[in-house]
Amino acid sequence: MLKRDLYYERIPTKSLRDDVRYLGNILGRVIKEQEGQKFYDLVEKIRLLSKANIANKNHKEPFKKILDEVKKLSPNSLFKLTL
């Protein structure tokens, strides 16, 4: 077994993942409450495109889908999205 494997076995990753998921759910509820379902859907779409971009490392134009979506946004929506 590699030394690195021993290190990672001691990290409570399940607990960390649970905490991140919990905080993400809270953030989602706050976004829906303050900005509405439509803006929440936009945030989720950009988030999922970002995750897909990270997973697909061999893609020739890695940020094209994200850029296409961002170009459609009004300046106000783009500003809110970046906060």
MODELLER restraints for C-alpha pairs under 7 A, 6 or more apart:
rsr = mdl.restraints
at = mdl.atoms
rsr.add(forms.Gaussian(group=physical.xy_distance, feature=features.Distance(at['CA:31:A'], at['CA:40:A']), mean=5.97, stdev=0.5))
rsr.add(forms.Gaussian(group=physical.xy_distance, feature=features.Distance(at['CA:32:A'], at['CA:40:A']), mean=5.59, stdev=0.5))
rsr.add(forms.Gaussian(group=physical.xy_distance, feature=features.Distance(at['CA:43:A'], at['CA:81:A']), mean=6.96, stdev=0.5))
rsr.add(forms.Gaussian(group=physical.xy_distance, feature=features.Distance(at['CA:46:A'], at['CA:66:A']), mean=6.50, stdev=0.5))
rsr.add(forms.Gaussian(group=physical.xy_distance, feature=features.Distance(at['CA:49:A'], at['CA:66:A']), mean=6.27, stdev=0.5))
rsr.add(forms.Gaussian(group=physical.xy_distance, feature=features.Distance(at['CA:53:A'], at['CA:62:A']), mean=5.94, stdev=0.5))
rsr.add(forms.Gaussian(group=physical.xy_distance, feature=features.Distance(at['CA:53:A'], at['CA:63:A']), mean=6.87, stdev=0.5))
